Structure formats: C-alpha cells, structure tokens
Amino acid sequence: MKNERGLTLVEVLAVVVVGSIIIGIASQVMVSGFKTYERIRTEGDLRDEADWIMGSMIRDLYVLKVSDLKSRELAGPDYYFLLKDGKKLGFYDGRVFSREGEIHTKDNEISLVPETSNGNGTKITETEEDQYEINLVLEKDGEQLELRSVIGLIPDSGDGQGAN
C-alpha cells in the first residue's frame, strides 16, 4: 500500500474555522483601535480650540477695568461685555468675540454649544461683584468639551459712571 500524504476534510475545516476566528478577533481589535483614535483626536481638537478661545478671552478680561465697560449683557442667549469703544467681548450670536474681533475656530466642524433650558452650555455669569465665571462648551462629532474659568475685572474709579 502506498503512503499517501494530504489533508483530510476535517483538518481543512478546522484550519478554516480557527483562521476565521483569528481574523474576526484581529479585525475587532483594529476597528476598536480606529474608533479610539478618532475619539481621542476629536477630544484633542476640542481641547486645542477651547484653550485658544478661553486664552484669548482671559487675556482681554485680565486687563479689563470696570470703567472700560458700557454694559454687561449676561442674559442669554448672548453673554458679552459691551465696551465703551463699541466692541463686544464674549459670546454673541453663536460666535466668540475678543478685543481684536471675532475669534474663528481653526476647525470648521467645531461649534459653540448655546445655553440650554437646564442652564448648561456656553455662558458668562457674575459670581460676585465684578467677578465672572466663563463656561465654554464646544462640540464636534457628537463629543462635547466644557471648560470653565473664573476671572475678576479690575475695580477702578474710572469716569465715575458704572456699567449696568
């Protein structure tokens, strides 16, 4: 009798089943890795934009004197300081403004989240006299990032007229 070498049907099926299981597990790991990468990239984009916006606002508010204000508009949907020179500093019409003008996001997919009925969202609130909490909420691809900062205005006598 000849010694014939080869694979039986059972052996071939076993290799196919084991290979399919390994490929299935490997593809799930890869898909999970891609999703995690996208989520982390989105969070990084949001953090970069929030830091840029908050830094610009804090830079302007840090040196702002009470006497520089014409009014405080802090009742939604817009939250901003109107300066005596006519410039707005804060959140107006879904956009962000500093002394230099509108702050544009570098990523057009990132948007400002307006204040919602439960009080969450982008806003400026007075916590104490001439001390304000800035709550910035940005969104991209369904992910949101909230950043808060508290800053006080410089009290001064100015021209004797207070801001309302």
C-alpha positions in Angstrom: 0.0 0.0 0.0 1.2 3.5 -0.9 1.7 6.1 1.8 -0.4 9.0 0.5 0.2 12.3 2.2 -2.5 15.0 2.3 -5.1 16.7 4.4 -8.4 15.3 5.3 -11.6 17.4 5.0 -11.8 17.6 8.8 -8.3 19.1 9.0 -9.1 21.7 6.3 -12.3 22.7 8.0 -10.5 23.0 11.4 -7.9 25.3 9.8 -10.6 27.5 8.1 -12.6 27.8 11.4 -9.5 28.7 13.5 -8.3 31.1 10.9 -11.8 32.8 10.7 -11.8 33.2 14.5 -8.3 34.8 14.5 -9.2 37.1 11.6 -12.5 38.1 13.4 -10.7 38.9 16.6 -8.0 40.9 14.8 -10.5 42.9 12.9 -12.4 43.8 16.0 -9.2 45.0 17.7 -8.4 47.1 14.7 -11.9 48.6 14.5 -11.8 49.4 18.2 -8.4 51.0 17.8 -9.6 53.2 14.9 -12.6 54.3 16.9 -10.5 55.1 20.0 -8.0 57.1 17.8 -10.9 59.2 16.3 -12.4 59.9 19.7 -9.0 60.9 21.1 -8.3 63.1 18.1 -11.7 64.8 18.5 -11.1 65.4 22.2 -7.6 66.9 21.3 -9.2 69.1 18.7 -11.8 70.3 21.1 -9.2 70.9 23.8 -7.0 72.9 21.4 -9.9 75.1 20.3 -11.2 75.6 23.9 -7.7 76.6 25.1 -7.3 79.0 22.2 -10.8 80.7 22.8 -10.5 80.8 26.6 -6.9 82.1 26.5 -8.0 84.9 24.1 -10.9 85.9 26.3 -8.9 85.7 29.6 -6.1 87.8 28.1 -8.6 90.6 27.3 -10.6 90.2 30.6 -7.5 90.1 32.7 -6.7 93.8 32.0 -10.3 95.0 31.7 -11.2 97.8 34.0 -14.8 98.2 35.2 -14.6 101.8 33.8 -14.0 100.4 30.3 -17.5 98.8 30.3 -20.5 100.4 28.8 -22.8 97.5 29.8 -22.9 93.8 30.7 -25.2 91.7 28.6 -25.4 88.5 30.6 -29.0 87.2 30.0 -29.0 84.5 27.3 -28.8 83.7 24.6 -25.9 86.1 24.3 -23.3 86.7 27.0 -20.9 89.6 26.5 -19.4 92.8 27.8 -20.1 95.9 25.6 -17.0 98.1 25.9 -17.1 101.9 25.7 -15.3 101.7 22.3 -18.3 99.7 20.9 -16.5 96.3 20.9 -18.1 93.2 22.2 -16.1 90.8 24.4 -17.8 87.4 24.9 -20.4 85.2 23.2 -22.7 86.9 20.7 -24.9 85.3 18.0 -23.2 81.9 18.4 -19.8 83.4 17.9 -16.9 84.4 20.2 -15.5 87.9 20.3 -12.3 89.4 21.8 -10.9 92.9 21.5 -9.4 92.0 18.2 -12.8 90.9 16.8 -14.4 87.5 16.1 -12.4 84.5 17.2 -12.6 81.9 14.4 -12.1 78.3 15.2 -9.4 76.6 13.2 -11.7 73.5 12.7 -15.0 74.4 11.0 -16.5 71.2 12.4 -16.3 72.6 16.0 -19.2 74.6 17.2 -20.2 76.6 20.2 -22.9 75.0 22.3 -25.5 77.6 23.4 -27.1 77.6 26.8 -29.9 75.1 27.1 -33.1 75.2 29.1 -31.4 73.4 32.1 -28.7 76.1 32.3 -25.9 74.1 30.7 -23.9 75.5 27.7 -21.8 78.4 26.9 -22.4 81.5 29.1 -20.9 84.1 31.4 -22.3 84.5 34.8 -21.5 87.0 37.6 -20.5 85.1 40.7 -19.6 88.1 42.8 -19.4 91.8 42.2 -17.2 92.2 39.1 -16.1 88.5 39.2 -17.3 86.3 36.4 -17.4 82.6 35.5 -16.9 81.8 31.9 -18.4 78.5 30.9 -17.3 77.4 27.4 -18.9 74.4 25.8 -17.7 73.2 22.3 -18.9 70.3 20.2 -17.6 68.2 17.4 -18.9 64.9 16.0 -21.3 64.5 19.0 -18.5 64.9 21.5 -18.6 67.9 23.9 -15.9 69.6 26.0 -16.7 72.0 28.8 -14.1 74.5 30.1 -14.7 76.8 33.0 -12.7 79.8 34.2 -13.3 82.5 36.8 -11.9 86.0 36.4 -12.4 89.3 38.0 -12.4 92.8 36.4 -10.1 95.5 37.7 -12.1 97.8 40.0 -11.3 101.5 39.4 -13.0 104.8 39.8 -13.0 105.4 36.0 -15.0 108.4 35.0 -17.5 108.0 37.9 -20.1 106.2 35.8 -20.6 102.5 36.5 -21.6 99.9 34.0 -25.1 98.5 34.3 
